Amino acid sequence: MTFNTNWLKTPHAAMELGCSQNYLKRSRDTHGGILVGGVHYCLGTSHSAPITWNVDEIRKAWHQQAMMRTQMANETIKEL
């Protein structure tokens, strides 16, 4: 059996990603963010079970979002 280290509990994922635990939780799709359940995070089997986070996929999603913001900013500048 192999252990996938890309899936981390909230405190460890936040530390690895360089953000706060609250920011990470607010980034979920259920809270208006871009992180999708089952892809970027998984809820536990109970309300008190920890959320686990796919750090590699979150980095990809945040990078894509940043690239889109940059592209939109560049297009706005060109229009001016």
Stockholm file with secondary structure:
# STOCKHOLM 1.0

chainA/1-80         MTFNTNWLKTPHAAMELGCSQNYLKRSRDTHGGILVGGVHYCLGTSHSAPITWNVDEIRKAWHQQAMMRTQMANETIKEL
#=GR chainA/1-80 SS CCCCTTEEEHHHHHHHHTSCHHHHHHTBGGGTSSBCBTTTEECCSSTTSCCEEEHHHHHHHHHHHHHHHHHHHHHHHHHC
#=GC SS_cons        CCCCTTEEEHHHHHHHHTSCHHHHHHTBGGGTSSBCBTTTEECCSSTTSCCEEEHHHHHHHHHHHHHHHHHHHHHHHHHC
//
